[in-house]
């Protein structure tokens, strides 16, 4: 008889705190570096619904692009957060390794683009960050230049652990669902479930949000923090938000609805300090999805295992 699938969650006992103040400069620099690589991926992949073609996937050592096709071959780029390198590998057997170290965004951008030209891969991107206020063009950004290897390693361990739990949660759903993937624009790990119904267009939607939220969703993930949130937080929201969603009771008890973000939040520190972090996170993911699906009148018998 075939064995049942067993989910092996990485050891949570090593989950360490990562307050934003400890690595704010490094996080801001990494965000810009990832946007450089993400924009190259955007140019070298066909458009997929909800912009799924632009996201990174987590790997055994960090994060990687999807296969990127150019005339004459295929390229993959990987952030290795164990040895702290950016690896470029082509289907022609070529590899280039760029060390991740303290350097400006401008230098990183020039180094990456020159490496692509050396590989005879010619791609032109719009060299301006997205989803940020007052963005600095990559080639002019000498403000962001920090790289704290210890903080990056902690970031990677936290997100790697969360990736496995989010995938376990995703497996419970048989309706349309996104991969568990990392968006370099918003700098978060996310998984999204769909009700199957189209959504009314969001007021003031641009081309990005119009496509991203074309259908009703319940989305959850992990964000390292920012604005008024000074440490990593798990989040869950419904879009469009159904009436009564914010008033639903969710678990665990530390979870709360933030009216500014219009999301339920559960601080990462509350998860890592729980008796069983995996169960605490799954409880949050399931109860917030239940809230969205129930008040949104999803056809749950059809969509769930």
C-alpha positions in Angstrom: 0.0 0.0 0.0 1.4 3.4 -0.9 2.5 5.6 1.9 0.6 8.8 2.7 2.4 12.0 1.8 4.4 13.3 4.7 5.2 17.0 5.0 8.7 17.7 6.3 8.7 21.2 7.8 12.2 22.6 8.4 13.2 22.7 12.1 11.4 25.7 13.6 13.5 25.7 16.8 16.1 27.7 14.9 13.7 30.5 14.0 15.4 33.7 15.2 14.0 37.2 15.5 14.5 39.7 12.7 13.3 43.1 13.7 13.4 45.5 10.7 15.7 47.9 12.5 18.4 45.2 12.6 18.7 45.0 8.8 16.7 47.9 7.3 19.5 49.1 5.1 20.3 45.6 3.9 16.7 44.8 3.2 16.3 48.0 1.2 19.4 47.1 -0.8 18.3 43.6 -1.5 14.9 44.8 -2.5 16.5 46.9 -5.3 18.9 44.1 -6.4 15.9 41.8 -6.7 14.0 44.3 -8.7 16.9 44.4 -11.2 16.7 40.6 -11.6 12.9 40.6 -11.6 12.7 43.2 -14.3 15.0 41.0 -16.5 12.7 38.1 -15.8 9.7 40.2 -16.8 11.3 41.0 -20.2 12.3 37.4 -20.9 9.0 35.6 -20.0 5.6 35.6 -21.6 2.8 37.3 -19.7 1.0 34.9 -17.4 -2.3 35.6 -15.6 -2.0 37.7 -12.4 1.7 38.4 -13.2 2.8 35.0 -12.1 5.6 35.1 -14.7 7.4 37.8 -12.7 7.7 36.1 -9.4 10.7 34.2 -7.9 10.5 30.6 -6.6 12.3 29.5 -3.4 15.0 27.0 -3.9 17.3 24.9 -1.6 19.7 27.7 -1.3 17.8 30.9 -1.9 15.5 32.3 -4.6 15.6 31.8 -8.3 14.0 33.1 -11.5 11.9 30.9 -13.7 13.6 29.7 -16.9 14.2 32.8 -19.0 14.3 32.3 -22.8 16.4 34.4 -25.1 17.5 33.8 -28.8 19.7 30.8 -28.7 19.1 29.5 -25.2 17.7 29.6 -21.7 18.9 31.5 -18.7 18.3 31.0 -15.0 19.5 33.4 -12.2 19.6 32.4 -8.6 20.3 34.2 -5.4 22.3 31.9 -3.2 21.9 33.0 0.4 24.1 30.3 1.8 27.3 31.1 -0.1 26.0 34.7 -0.8 26.3 34.7 -4.6 24.2 35.5 -7.6 24.5 32.7 -10.1 23.8 33.0 -13.8 23.5 29.7 -15.7 22.6 29.1 -19.3 21.5 26.1 -21.3 24.8 26.5 -23.3 26.7 25.4 -20.2 27.9 28.8 -19.2 27.9 30.0 -15.6 28.9 33.3 -14.0 29.1 33.9 -10.2 28.7 37.4 -8.9 29.4 37.7 -5.1 26.8 39.3 -3.0 28.6 41.9 -0.9 28.2 45.5 0.2 27.9 47.5 -3.0 25.6 50.2 -4.4 22.6 49.3 -6.5 24.2 51.2 -9.4 27.3 49.0 -9.3 25.2 45.8 -9.0 23.0 46.9 -11.9 26.0 47.6 -14.1 27.7 44.3 -13.1 24.6 42.3 -13.9 23.9 44.0 -17.3 27.6 43.7 -18.3 27.6 40.0 -17.4 24.5 39.4 -19.6 26.2 41.2 -22.5 29.3 39.0 -22.0 27.0 36.0 -22.3 25.6 37.5 -25.5 22.2 38.0 -23.9 20.8 41.4 -24.8 17.9 42.6 -22.8 16.7 46.2 -22.1 14.7 46.9 -19.0 13.0 50.0 -17.6 15.6 50.7 -14.9 13.3 52.3 -12.3 12.0 50.4 -9.2 8.3 49.8 -8.8 5.9 49.8 -5.9 8.0 52.4 -4.1 7.6 56.1 -3.3 10.3 58.3 -4.8 12.1 55.5 -6.6 15.8 56.1 -7.6 16.8 54.8 -11.1 19.1 51.8 -10.7 22.0 53.4 -12.5 21.8 56.4 -10.1 21.2 54.6 -6.9 24.3 55.0 -4.7 22.1 55.4 -1.5 21.5 51.6 -1.0 24.7 49.6 -0.6 24.4 47.5 2.6 24.7 43.7 2.8 24.7 42.0 6.2 25.3 38.3 5.6 24.0 37.2 9.0 20.7 39.2 8.6 20.3 37.8 5.1 20.8 34.2 6.3 18.2 34.8 9.0 15.8 36.2 6.4 16.3 33.2 4.2 15.8 30.7 7.0 12.5 32.3 8.1 11.1 32.5 4.5 12.3 29.0 3.7 10.4 27.7 6.8 7.3 29.6 5.9 7.5 28.4 2.3 6.9 24.8 3.3 4.0 25.6 5.6 2.3 27.8 3.0 2.7 24.9 0.5 1.0 22.6 3.0 -1.8 25.1 3.3 -2.0 25.4 -0.5 -2.4 21.7 -1.0 -5.7 21.7 0.8 -7.4 23.6 -2.0 -8.4 22.1 -5.4 -9.7 25.4 -6.9 -7.5 27.7 -8.8 -4.5 28.7 -6.7 -1.2 30.5 -7.3 2.2 28.9 -6.6 3.8 29.9 -3.3 6.1 32.5 -4.8 8.0 35.7 -3.9 7.1 39.0 -5.5 10.1 41.3 -5.8 7.9 44.4 -6.2 6.2 44.1 -2.8 9.0 42.0 -1.4 6.7 39.3 0.1 6.1 35.5 -0.1 2.5 34.9 -1.1 -0.1 32.2 -2.0 -3.5 33.1 -3.4 -6.7 31.2 -3.7 -9.5 32.1 -6.1 -13.3 31.8 -5.8 -13.7 31.3 -9.5 -15.7 34.5 -10.0 -14.6 37.7 -11.7 -14.2 40.7 -9.5 -15.4 44.3 -10.3 -12.5 46.5 -11.3 -10.8 48.2 -8.4 -11.3 52.0 -8.2 -8.2 53.7 -9.6 -6.6 50.4 -10.8 -3.6 50.6 -13.0 -2.5 47.9 -15.5 -0.7 45.9 -12.7 -3.5 45.9 -10.1 -6.2 45.5 -12.8 -4.7 42.2 -13.8 -3.6 41.1 -10.3 -7.1 41.5 -8.9 -9.3 40.6 -11.9 -10.9 37.8 -9.9 -12.0 37.3 -6.3 -9.1 36.2 -4.1 -8.1 35.2 -0.6 -4.4 35.8 -0.3 -1.9 35.2 2.4 1.8 35.3 2.9 4.8 36.7 4.8 6.3 40.2 4.6 9.5 41.3 6.4 7.8 44.5 7.6 7.8 48.2 6.8 5.9 51.4 7.4 4.3 51.0 10.8 5.1 47.3 11.0 8.6 47.0 12.4 9.2 43.2 12.2 8.1 40.4 9.9 4.4 39.7 9.8 2.1 37.0 8.3 -0.9 38.6 6.5 -4.2 37.5 5.0 -6.7 39.6 3.0 -9.6 39.2 0.7 -10.1 41.2 -2.5 -12.5 42.6 -3.0 -13.1 42.6 0.7 -16.6 41.2 1.5 -18.8 42.9 4.0 -18.2 41.6 7.5 -14.7 40.2 6.7 -12.9 42.5 9.2 -15.3 41.5 12.0 -14.6 37.8 11.8 -12.9 36.0 14.6 -9.7 34.4 13.5 -6.9 32.3 15.2 -4.6 32.4 17.1 -5.6 35.0 19.6 -2.7 37.3 18.7 -4.0 37.8 15.2 -5.7 41.1 14.5 -7.3 43.1 11.7 -5.3 46.2 10.6 -7.7 48.8 9.1 -4.9 50.7 7.4 -3.6 47.6 5.5 -7.1 46.1 5.3 -5.5 42.8 6.3 -5.4 40.3 9.1 -1.9 40.3 10.6 -0.1 37.8 12.8 3.4 38.9 13.9 6.2 36.5 13.1 7.4 36.6 16.6 4.1 35.3 17.9 4.4 32.4 15.5 8.1 31.5 16.3 7.4 31.7 20.1 4.3 29.5 19.9 4.4 26.0 21.3 4.1 24.7 17.7 4.9 27.4 15.2 3.7 25.3 12.2 0.3 24.7 13.9 0.0 28.4 14.8 0.6 29.5 11.3 -1.7 26.9 9.7 -4.4 28.0 12.2 -4.0 31.6 11.0 -4.0 30.7 7.3 -7.1 28.5 7.6 -9.2 30.7 9.9 -8.6 33.8 7.8 -9.4 31.9 4.6 -12.6 30.5 6.3 -13.5 34.1 7.1 -13.1 35.3 3.5 -14.8 32.2 2.0 -17.8 32.3 4.4 -18.7 35.9 4.2 -17.8 36.0 0.5 -20.1 33.0 -0.2 -17.5 30.8 -1.9 -18.6 27.4 -3.2 -16.4 25.6 -0.6 -17.6 22.1 -1.3 -16.4 22.4 -4.9 -13.1 24.2 -4.1 -11.8 22.3 -1.1 -10.6 18.8 -0.4 
